[in-house]
Amino acid sequence: MPTAVQVTKTGGPEVLEPAEVDVRAPEAGELLVDVAAAGVNYIDTYQRQGIYPMELPVVLGLEGAGTVVEAGADTGFAPGDRVAWQGSIGSYAARKLVPASVAVRVPEGVSLETAAATMLQGMTAHYLVASTFEVKPGHDVLVHAAAGGVGLLLVQLAKARGARVIGTVSTEEKAKLAREAGADEVIRYDRDDFAKLTRELTGGEGADVVYDGVGKDTVDGSLASLKVRGLLALFGASSGPVPPLDPQRLNSGGSLYLTRPTSVHYTRTREEIDWRSKELFDAILAGQLNVRIGGKYALADARQAHEDLQARRTTGKLLLIP
């Protein structure tokens, strides 16, 4: 069995190569972890393609969960601790060095697979509703790809904050999942004008915020869906990068706001990491947040996971299991 999946050249899913990769002993501030599960995310596909340049060869994967085998000095962790992380490259592996600065303890009652499925997408959903645009009761929120990994979490977290949530999806199966997660209204954006329907559903006003991880295919409609002084949080680009935008478009749309947030800027301190992860784990333990694992793949099948993700054949979270 391979010990990791690495990329030696950029390209399509075929460049993901199972490999034997040695892992050194941990130094001060590091944890050696047996990986129980690694999360698959769209950012992995950007890195694989070279959209986000990486030094090659590289083992992909920014999040996971597992059990500490050995702890370096000054970590605050010990062998046997169950930990999860996001923001540490190299998680597509059976064993990995994790900086203690990004590791969090997984509480009893939360499985390692659920923890791995929560970290990057859960932290993303949390910062979007708690920090990028602080969702409050009475807000109208539009969530694209509402049955995706981030989308399902966004729907649940926005509803918990008292918002009215409109979700967009591409199939009836995904519409059902979005409704089960709490979406008040669901729009099939593959066949309907979601901007027009969003305005109708909000009495002509538009949404307070649009959470858009789709990008090129939806950005124009997202801007058209906003109320005066509304905010578009463009946090991903699953359909491709967004072309350059004339700032006058924001003016004509109603003095709109546009931001392109990314997780690293919302997890800059230990306090932020602990705050976000604790709220997510507490919600899971309380039964208020359901983390849907949409697919599990053997580590050697990372290529198939990437193909399924980019073809939009998936719902919820995809995991690689070493």
C-alpha positions as YAML, in Angstrom:
chain: A
units: angstrom
residues:
- id: 1
  name: MET
  ca: [0.00, 0.00, 0.00]
- id: 2
  name: PRO
  ca: [1.27, 3.51, -0.76]
- id: 3
  name: THR
  ca: [2.22, 5.73, 2.16]
- id: 4
  name: ALA
  ca: [1.26, 8.96, 0.36]
- id: 5
  name: VAL
  ca: [-0.07, 10.47, -2.85]
- id: 6
  name: GLN
  ca: [2.22, 13.03, -4.44]
- id: 7
  name: VAL
  ca: [2.38, 15.32, -7.48]
- id: 8
  name: THR
  ca: [5.63, 15.53, -9.44]
- id: 9
  name: LYS
  ca: [4.20, 17.62, -12.28]
- id: 10
  name: THR
  ca: [1.10, 19.78, -12.56]
- id: 11
  name: GLY
  ca: [-1.91, 18.71, -14.59]
- id: 12
  name: GLY
  ca: [-5.14, 16.74, -14.42]
- id: 13
  name: PRO
  ca: [-6.11, 14.08, -11.87]
- id: 14
  name: GLU
  ca: [-3.79, 11.62, -13.61]
- id: 15
  name: VAL
  ca: [-0.73, 13.37, -12.09]
- id: 16
  name: LEU
  ca: [-1.72, 12.13, -8.61]
- id: 17
  name: GLU
  ca: [0.75, 9.32, -8.00]
- id: 18
  name: PRO
  ca: [0.72, 6.81, -5.12]
- id: 19
  name: ALA
  ca: [4.22, 6.73, -3.63]
- id: 20
  name: GLU
  ca: [6.36, 5.59, -0.74]
- id: 21
  name: VAL
  ca: [7.35, 8.69, 1.24]
- id: 22
  name: ASP
  ca: [9.54, 8.63, 4.35]
- id: 23
  name: VAL
  ca: [8.55, 10.81, 7.29]
- id: 24
  name: ARG
  ca: [11.23, 12.01, 9.71]
- id: 25
  name: ALA
  ca: [10.93, 12.23, 13.49]
- id: 26
  name: PRO
  ca: [9.17, 15.33, 14.84]
- id: 27
  name: GLU
  ca: [11.19, 18.34, 15.92]
- id: 28
  name: ALA
  ca: [10.18, 20.92, 18.52]
- id: 29
  name: GLY
  ca: [6.66, 22.17, 17.84]
- id: 30
  name: GLU
  ca: [5.76, 19.22, 15.62]
- id: 31
  name: LEU
  ca: [3.56, 16.15, 15.94]
- id: 32
  name: LEU
  ca: [3.99, 12.85, 14.14]
- id: 33
  name: VAL
  ca: [0.48, 11.63, 13.41]
- id: 34
  name: ASP
  ca: [-1.02, 8.40, 12.08]
- id: 35
  name: VAL
  ca: [-3.59, 9.79, 9.65]
- id: 36
  name: ALA
  ca: [-7.07, 8.29, 9.98]
- id: 37
  name: ALA
  ca: [-8.62, 10.39, 7.22]
- id: 38
  name: ALA
  ca: [-7.63, 13.27, 4.95]
- id: 39
  name: GLY
  ca: [-10.09, 15.74, 3.47]
- id: 40
  name: VAL
  ca: [-10.30, 16.44, -0.26]
- id: 41
  name: ASN
  ca: [-10.95, 20.07, -1.17]
- id: 42
  name: TYR
  ca: [-11.20, 22.21, -4.30]
- id: 43
  name: ILE
  ca: [-8.02, 24.03, -3.33]
- id: 44
  name: ASP
  ca: [-6.22, 20.69, -3.78]
- id: 45
  name: THR
  ca: [-7.27, 20.68, -7.43]
- id: 46
  name: TYR
  ca: [-5.99, 24.23, -7.90]
- id: 47
  name: GLN
  ca: [-2.63, 23.21, -6.45]
- id: 48
  name: ARG
  ca: [-2.57, 20.06, -8.58]
- id: 49
  name: GLN
  ca: [-3.20, 22.08, -11.74]
- id: 50
  name: GLY
  ca: [-0.63, 24.73, -10.91]
- id: 51
  name: ILE
  ca: [-3.21, 27.51, -10.51]
- id: 52
  name: TYR
  ca: [-1.73, 27.88, -7.03]
- id: 53
  name: PRO
  ca: [1.99, 27.20, -7.66]
- id: 54
  name: MET
  ca: [3.68, 24.72, -5.34]
- id: 55
  name: GLU
  ca: [7.24, 23.49, -5.08]
- id: 56
  name: LEU
  ca: [7.32, 20.00, -6.60]
- id: 57
  name: PRO
  ca: [7.21, 17.18, -5.76]
- id: 58
  name: VAL
  ca: [4.50, 17.76, -3.18]
- id: 59
  name: VAL
  ca: [2.08, 15.63, -1.18]
- id: 60
  name: LEU
  ca: [-1.28, 17.38, -1.40]
- id: 61
  name: GLY
  ca: [-3.98, 17.68, 1.26]
- id: 62
  name: LEU
  ca: [-4.46, 20.54, 3.70]
- id: 63
  name: GLU
  ca: [-6.60, 18.85, 6.35]
- id: 64
  name: GLY
  ca: [-7.02, 15.62, 8.20]
- id: 65
  name: ALA
  ca: [-7.33, 13.90, 11.54]
- id: 66
  name: GLY
  ca: [-5.52, 11.12, 13.31]
- id: 67
  name: THR
  ca: [-3.66, 9.95, 16.40]
- id: 68
  name: VAL
  ca: [-0.39, 11.38, 17.71]
- id: 69
  name: VAL
  ca: [2.42, 8.81, 17.52]
- id: 70
  name: GLU
  ca: [5.20, 11.05, 18.79]
- id: 71
  name: ALA
  ca: [5.25, 14.65, 19.99]
- id: 72
  name: GLY
  ca: [8.21, 16.99, 19.72]
- id: 73
  name: ALA
  ca: [9.13, 19.38, 22.51]
- id: 74
  name: ASP
  ca: [6.88, 22.29, 23.43]
- id: 75
  name: THR
  ca: [3.73, 21.07, 21.69]
- id: 76
  name: GLY
  ca: [1.29, 20.56, 24.57]
- id: 77
  name: PHE
  ca: [0.27, 17.22, 23.02]
- id: 78
  name: ALA
  ca: [1.18, 13.63, 23.87]
- id: 79
  name: PRO
  ca: [1.19, 10.25, 22.10]
- id: 80
  name: GLY
  ca: [-2.35, 8.88, 21.87]
- id: 81
  name: ASP
  ca: [-4.00, 12.29, 21.57]
- id: 82
  name: ARG
  ca: [-6.64, 12.50, 18.84]
- id: 83
  name: VAL
  ca: [-6.05, 15.60, 16.74]
- id: 84
  name: ALA
  ca: [-7.32, 17.33, 13.63]
- id: 85
  name: TRP
  ca: [-5.85, 20.10, 11.51]
- id: 86
  name: GLN
  ca: [-6.31, 22.33, 8.50]
- id: 87
  name: GLY
  ca: [-3.78, 24.46, 6.69]
- id: 88
  name: SER
  ca: [-0.94, 21.90, 6.80]
- id: 89
  name: ILE
  ca: [0.08, 20.55, 3.39]
- id: 90
  name: GLY
  ca: [0.87, 16.86, 3.03]
- id: 91
  name: SER
  ca: [-2.27, 15.26, 4.45]
- id: 92
  name: TYR
  ca: [-2.75, 12.73, 1.62]
- id: 93
  name: ALA
  ca: [-0.58, 10.33, 3.58]
- id: 94
  name: ALA
  ca: [-0.65, 7.46, 6.05]
- id: 95
  name: ARG
  ca: [1.65, 9.32, 8.43]
- id: 96
  name: LYS
  ca: [2.36, 13.04, 8.59]
- id: 97
  name: LEU
  ca: [4.16, 15.75, 10.52]
- id: 98
  name: VAL
  ca: [1.67, 18.33, 11.77]
- id: 99
  name: PRO
  ca: [2.65, 21.69, 13.29]
- id: 100
  name: ALA
  ca: [1.23, 21.77, 16.80]
- id: 101
  name: SER
  ca: [0.27, 25.40, 16.11]
- id: 102
  name: VAL
  ca: [-2.55, 24.29, 13.78]
- id: 103
  name: ALA
  ca: [-3.58, 21.06, 15.56]
- id: 104
  name: VAL
  ca: [-6.72, 20.90, 17.70]
- id: 105
  name: ARG
  ca: [-7.88, 18.16, 20.04]
- id: 106
  name: VAL
  ca: [-10.82, 16.12, 18.82]
- id: 107
  name: PRO
  ca: [-13.34, 15.77, 21.66]
- id: 108
  name: GLU
  ca: [-14.78, 12.43, 22.71]
- id: 109
  name: GLY
  ca: [-17.97, 11.77, 20.80]
- id: 110
  name: VAL
  ca: [-16.61, 13.15, 17.52]
- id: 111
  name: SER
  ca: [-15.09, 10.51, 15.23]
- id: 112
  name: LEU
  ca: [-11.77, 11.16, 13.51]
- id: 113
  name: GLU
  ca: [-13.48, 10.90, 10.12]
- id: 114
  name: THR
  ca: [-16.03, 13.53, 11.12]
- id: 115
  name: ALA
  ca: [-13.24, 15.73, 12.48]
- id: 116
  name: ALA
  ca: [-11.29, 15.43, 9.23]
- id: 117
  name: ALA
  ca: [-14.44, 16.30, 7.28]
- id: 118
  name: THR
  ca: [-15.06, 19.36, 9.46]
- id: 119
  name: MET
  ca: [-11.78, 21.22, 9.58]
- id: 120
  name: LEU
  ca: [-11.19, 23.14, 6.36]
- id: 121
  name: GLN
  ca: [-14.76, 23.36, 5.07]
- id: 122
  name: GLY
  ca: [-16.16, 23.83, 8.56]
- id: 123
  name: MET
  ca: [-13.68, 26.58, 9.40]
- id: 124
  name: THR
  ca: [-14.52, 28.17, 6.03]
- id: 125
  name: ALA
  ca: [-18.25, 28.08, 6.72]
- id: 126
  name: HIS
  ca: [-17.67, 29.44, 10.22]
- id: 127
  name: TYR
  ca: [-15.56, 32.42, 9.19]
- id: 128
  name: LEU
  ca: [-17.98, 33.23, 6.37]
- id: 129
  name: VAL
  ca: [-21.04, 33.49, 8.65]
- id: 130
  name: ALA
  ca: [-19.26, 34.77, 11.79]
- id: 131
  name: SER
  ca: [-16.61, 37.12, 10.41]
- id: 132
  name: THR
  ca: [-16.70, 37.87, 6.65]
- id: 133
  name: PHE
  ca: [-20.37, 38.80, 6.99]
- id: 134
  name: GLU
  ca: [-21.79, 38.39, 10.47]
- id: 135
  name: VAL
  ca: [-25.13, 36.71, 9.83]
- id: 136
  name: LYS
  ca: [-27.91, 37.82, 12.17]
- id: 137
  name: PRO
  ca: [-31.64, 37.12, 12.55]
- id: 138
  name: GLY
  ca: [-33.62, 38.52, 9.65]
- id: 139
  name: HIS
  ca: [-30.83, 38.41, 7.08]
- id: 140
  name: ASP
  ca: [-31.54, 36.94, 3.65]
- id: 141
  name: VAL
  ca: [-28.62, 34.70, 2.69]
- id: 142
  name: LEU
  ca: [-27.97, 33.12, -0.73]
- id: 143
  name: VAL
  ca: [-25.74, 30.02, -0.70]
- id: 144
  name: HIS
  ca: [-24.49, 28.59, -3.99]
- id: 145
  name: ALA
  ca: [-23.82, 24.86, -4.33]
- id: 146
  name: ALA
  ca: [-25.89, 24.41, -1.20]
- id: 147
  name: ALA
  ca: [-25.47, 20.61, -1.22]
- id: 148
  name: GLY
  ca: [-21.69, 20.74, -1.47]
- id: 149
  name: GLY
  ca: [-19.28, 20.29, 1.40]
- id: 150
  name: VAL
  ca: [-19.14, 23.96, 2.40]
- id: 151
  name: GLY
  ca: [-22.67, 24.63, 1.21]
- id: 152
  name: LEU
  ca: [-24.38, 22.18, 3.55]
- id: 153
  name: LEU
  ca: [-22.44, 23.58, 6.50]
- id: 154
  name: LEU
  ca: [-23.18, 27.18, 5.48]
- id: 155
  name: VAL
  ca: [-26.90, 26.47, 5.28]
- id: 156
  name: GLN
  ca: [-26.93, 24.97, 8.76]
- id: 157
  name: LEU
  ca: [-24.76, 27.67, 10.38]
- id: 158
  name: ALA
  ca: [-26.68, 30.53, 8.76]
- id: 159
  name: LYS
  ca: [-30.01, 29.03, 9.85]
- id: 160
  name: ALA
  ca: [-28.70, 28.63, 13.40]
- id: 161
  name: ARG
  ca: [-27.99, 32.36, 13.38]
- id: 162
  name: GLY
  ca: [-31.58, 33.15, 12.41]
- id: 163
  name: ALA
  ca: [-31.19, 33.86, 8.70]
- id: 164
  name: ARG
  ca: [-33.55, 33.02, 5.90]
- id: 165
  name: VAL
  ca: [-31.50, 30.82, 3.58]
- id: 166
  name: ILE
  ca: [-31.91, 30.47, -0.17]
- id: 167
  name: GLY
  ca: [-29.81, 27.70, -1.68]
- id: 168
  name: THR
  ca: [-28.90, 26.97, -5.29]
- id: 169
  name: VAL
  ca: [-28.31, 23.43, -6.56]
- id: 170
  name: SER
  ca: [-28.06, 21.57, -9.88]
- id: 171
  name: THR
  ca: [-30.13, 18.40, -9.28]
- id: 172
  name: GLU
  ca: [-33.24, 17.30, -7.41]
- id: 173
  name: GLU
  ca: [-31.13, 15.01, -5.22]
- id: 174
  name: LYS
  ca: [-29.06, 18.00, -4.17]
- id: 175
  name: ALA
  ca: [-32.21, 20.09, -3.65]
- id: 176
  name: LYS
  ca: [-33.45, 17.48, -1.18]
- id: 177
  name: LEU
  ca: [-30.16, 17.58, 0.74]
- id: 178
  name: ALA
  ca: [-30.22, 21.39, 0.90]
- id: 179
  name: ARG
  ca: [-33.77, 21.38, 2.25]
- id: 180
  name: GLU
  ca: [-32.87, 18.74, 4.83]
- id: 181
  name: ALA
  ca: [-30.01, 20.99, 5.95]
- id: 182
  name: GLY
  ca: [-32.54, 23.78, 6.56]
- id: 183
  name: ALA
  ca: [-32.66, 25.85, 3.37]
- id: 184
  name: ASP
  ca: [-35.92, 27.81, 3.28]
- id: 185
  name: GLU
  ca: [-35.94, 28.05, -0.51]
- id: 186
  name: VAL
  ca: [-34.03, 26.04, -3.12]
- id: 187
  name: ILE
  ca: [-33.36, 27.17, -6.70]
- id: 188
  name: ARG
  ca: [-32.21, 24.95, -9.55]
- id: 189
  name: TYR
  ca: [-29.57, 27.25, -11.01]
- id: 190
  name: ASP
  ca: [-28.99, 24.88, -13.93]
- id: 191
  name: ARG
  ca: [-32.42, 25.71, -15.35]
- id: 192
  name: ASP
  ca: [-33.72, 28.85, -13.60]
- id: 193
  name: ASP
  ca: [-32.53, 32.47, -13.33]
- id: 194
  name: PHE
  ca: [-31.42, 32.42, -9.70]
- id: 195
  name: ALA
  ca: [-30.88, 36.20, -9.52]
- id: 196
  name: LYS
  ca: [-34.44, 36.89, -10.70]
- id: 197
  name: LEU
  ca: [-35.91, 34.32, -8.30]
- id: 198
  name: THR
  ca: [-33.80, 35.58, -5.39]
- id: 199
  name: ARG
  ca: [-35.17, 39.08, -5.92]
- id: 200
  name: GLU
  ca: [-38.72, 37.74, -6.11]
- id: 201
  name: LEU
  ca: [-38.24, 35.75, -2.91]
- id: 202
  name: THR
  ca: [-36.92, 38.84, -1.12]
- id: 203
  name: GLY
  ca: [-39.70, 41.17, -2.22]
- id: 204
  name: GLY
  ca: [-37.52, 42.83, -4.83]
- id: 205
  name: GLU
  ca: [-34.82, 43.79, -2.34]
- id: 206
  name: GLY
  ca: [-32.17, 41.13, -2.92]
- id: 207
  name: ALA
  ca: [-30.03, 39.16, -0.50]
- id: 208
  name: ASP
  ca: [-27.93, 40.72, 2.24]
- id: 209
  name: VAL
  ca: [-25.05, 38.40, 1.41]
- id: 210
  name: VAL
  ca: [-24.19, 35.86, -1.28]
- id: 211
  name: TYR
  ca: [-21.75, 33.06, -0.48]
- id: 212
  name: ASP
  ca: [-20.30, 32.01, -3.82]
- id: 213
  name: GLY
  ca: [-17.79, 29.19, -4.13]
- id: 214
  name: VAL
  ca: [-18.63, 28.54, -7.80]
- id: 215
  name: GLY
  ca: [-17.01, 31.58, -9.37]
- id: 216
  name: LYS
  ca: [-16.99, 32.22, -13.12]
- id: 217
  name: ASP
  ca: [-20.42, 30.73, -13.89]
- id: 218
  name: THR
  ca: [-22.28, 32.51, -11.08]
- id: 219
  name: VAL
  ca: [-20.50, 35.78, -10.27]
- id: 220
  name: ASP
  ca: [-22.63, 38.02, -12.50]
- id: 221
  name: GLY
  ca: [-25.85, 36.53, -11.16]
- id: 222
  name: SER
  ca: [-24.51, 36.74, -7.61]
- id: 223
  name: LEU
  ca: [-23.93, 40.48, -7.95]
- id: 224
  name: ALA
  ca: [-27.41, 40.86, -9.45]
- id: 225
  name: SER
  ca: [-28.89, 38.99, -6.47]
- id: 226
  name: LEU
  ca: [-27.69, 41.49, -3.85]
- id: 227
  name: LYS
  ca: [-29.60, 44.25, -2.16]
- id: 228
  name: VAL
  ca: [-28.19, 47.78, -1.97]
- id: 229
  name: ARG
  ca: [-24.90, 47.66, -0.02]
- id: 230
  name: GLY
  ca: [-25.02, 43.86, -0.05]
- id: 231
  name: LEU
  ca: [-21.86, 41.76, 0.11]
- id: 232
  name: LEU
  ca: [-20.61, 39.07, -2.24]
- id: 233
  name: ALA
  ca: [-18.22, 36.67, -0.51]
- id: 234
  name: LEU
  ca: [-16.46, 34.94, -3.40]
- id: 235
  name: PHE
  ca: [-14.66, 32.18, -1.51]
- id: 236
  name: GLY
  ca: [-13.98, 29.71, -4.32]
- id: 237
  name: ALA
  ca: [-14.05, 29.11, -8.05]
- id: 238
  name: SER
  ca: [-15.17, 25.55, -8.78]
- id: 239
  name: SER
  ca: [-16.33, 26.61, -12.27]
- id: 240
  name: GLY
  ca: [-13.13, 28.54, -12.99]
- id: 241
  name: PRO
  ca: [-11.46, 31.83, -12.03]
- id: 242
  name: VAL
  ca: [-13.53, 35.00, -12.21]
- id: 243
  name: PRO
  ca: [-12.42, 37.44, -14.97]
- id: 244
  name: PRO
  ca: [-11.29, 40.95, -14.00]
- id: 245
  name: LEU
  ca: [-14.19, 43.02, -12.70]
- id: 246
  name: ASP
  ca: [-14.83, 46.72, -13.33]
- id: 247
  name: PRO
  ca: [-15.43, 48.43, -9.96]
- id: 248
  name: GLN
  ca: [-18.20, 50.43, -11.63]
- id: 249
  name: ARG
  ca: [-20.22, 47.19, -11.61]
- id: 250
  name: LEU
  ca: [-20.32, 47.43, -7.82]
- id: 251
  name: ASN
  ca: [-21.49, 51.02, -7.99]
- id: 252
  name: SER
  ca: [-24.26, 50.36, -10.50]
- id: 253
  name: GLY
  ca: [-25.43, 47.32, -8.55]
- id: 254
  name: GLY
  ca: [-26.08, 49.42, -5.45]
- id: 255
  name: SER
  ca: [-22.74, 50.29, -3.80]
- id: 256
  name: LEU
  ca: [-22.03, 46.59, -3.42]
- id: 257
  name: TYR
  ca: [-19.16, 45.01, -1.53]
- id: 258
  name: LEU
  ca: [-16.97, 42.23, -2.94]
- id: 259
  name: THR
  ca: [-14.45, 40.20, -0.99]
- id: 260
  name: ARG
  ca: [-12.29, 37.20, -1.90]
- id: 261
  name: PRO
  ca: [-11.64, 35.62, 1.51]
- id: 262
  name: THR
  ca: [-9.42, 32.65, 2.24]
- id: 263
  name: SER
  ca: [-9.06, 30.51, 5.35]
- id: 264
  name: VAL
  ca: [-5.48, 31.43, 6.20]
- id: 265
  name: HIS
  ca: [-6.49, 35.03, 6.92]
- id: 266
  name: TYR
  ca: [-9.24, 33.91, 9.31]
- id: 267
  name: THR
  ca: [-7.14, 31.41, 11.28]
- id: 268
  name: ARG
  ca: [-4.11, 33.62, 11.94]
- id: 269
  name: THR
  ca: [-3.98, 33.11, 15.69]
- id: 270
  name: ARG
  ca: [-4.31, 30.21, 18.10]
- id: 271
  name: GLU
  ca: [-7.33, 31.98, 19.59]
- id: 272
  name: GLU
  ca: [-9.14, 32.07, 16.24]
- id: 273
  name: ILE
  ca: [-8.39, 28.42, 15.52]
- id: 274
  name: ASP
  ca: [-9.62, 27.34, 18.94]
- id: 275
  name: TRP
  ca: [-12.74, 29.54, 18.77]
- id: 276
  name: ARG
  ca: [-13.84, 28.29, 15.38]
- id: 277
  name: SER
  ca: [-13.05, 24.61, 15.98]
- id: 278
  name: LYS
  ca: [-14.70, 24.61, 19.42]
- id: 279
  name: GLU
  ca: [-17.93, 26.13, 18.09]
- id: 280
  name: LEU
  ca: [-18.00, 23.56, 15.28]
- id: 281
  name: PHE
  ca: [-17.31, 20.55, 17.53]
- id: 282
  name: ASP
  ca: [-19.79, 21.80, 20.15]
- id: 283
  name: ALA
  ca: [-22.47, 22.09, 17.47]
- id: 284
  name: ILE
  ca: [-21.72, 18.56, 16.24]
- id: 285
  name: LEU
  ca: [-21.91, 17.13, 19.77]
- id: 286
  name: ALA
  ca: [-25.18, 18.98, 20.40]
- id: 287
  name: GLY
  ca: [-26.70, 17.53, 17.24]
- id: 288
  name: GLN
  ca: [-27.02, 21.01, 15.72]
- id: 289
  name: LEU
  ca: [-24.52, 20.47, 12.90]
- id: 290
  name: ASN
  ca: [-24.56, 17.46, 10.61]
- id: 291
  name: VAL
  ca: [-21.32, 16.91, 8.70]
- id: 292
  name: ARG
  ca: [-22.21, 14.87, 5.64]
- id: 293
  name: ILE
  ca: [-19.47, 12.58, 4.37]
- id: 294
  name: GLY
  ca: [-20.41, 12.08, 0.74]
- id: 295
  name: GLY
  ca: [-17.64, 9.69, -0.26]
- id: 296
  name: LYS
  ca: [-14.71, 7.72, 1.12]
- id: 297
  name: TYR
  ca: [-11.82, 6.64, -1.09]
- id: 298
  name: ALA
  ca: [-8.72, 4.59, -0.46]
- id: 299
  name: LEU
  ca: [-5.58, 6.73, -0.44]
- id: 300
  name: ALA
  ca: [-4.48, 5.16, -3.73]
- id: 301
  name: ASP
  ca: [-7.77, 6.29, -5.32]
- id: 302
  name: ALA
  ca: [-7.13, 10.02, -4.86]
- id: 303
  name: ARG
  ca: [-7.31, 10.47, -8.64]
- id: 304
  name: GLN
  ca: [-10.91, 9.19, -8.68]
- id: 305
  name: ALA
  ca: [-11.82, 11.50, -5.80]
- id: 306
  name: HIS
  ca: [-10.50, 14.50, -7.74]
- id: 307
  name: GLU
  ca: [-12.34, 13.43, -10.89]
- id: 308
  name: ASP
  ca: [-15.62, 13.04, -9.02]
- id: 309
  name: LEU
  ca: [-15.22, 16.36, -7.23]
- id: 310
  name: GLN
  ca: [-14.46, 18.37, -10.35]
- id: 311
  name: ALA
  ca: [-17.27, 16.70, -12.29]
- id: 312
  name: ARG
  ca: [-19.69, 17.82, -9.54]
- id: 313
  name: ARG
  ca: [-20.79, 14.23, -9.00]
- id: 314
  name: THR
  ca: [-20.45, 14.57, -5.23]
- id: 315
  name: THR
  ca: [-22.32, 15.96, -2.25]
- id: 316
  name: GLY
  ca: [-20.94, 16.72, 1.17]
- id: 317
  name: LYS
  ca: [-17.34, 15.91, 2.05]
- id: 318
  name: LEU
  ca: [-14.89, 13.55, 0.35]
- id: 319
  name: LEU
  ca: [-12.31, 11.72, 2.44]
- id: 320
  name: LEU
  ca: [-9.21, 9.69, 1.65]
- id: 321
  name: ILE
  ca: [-8.68, 6.78, 4.04]
- id: 322
  name: PRO
  ca: [-5.06, 5.52, 4.31]
...
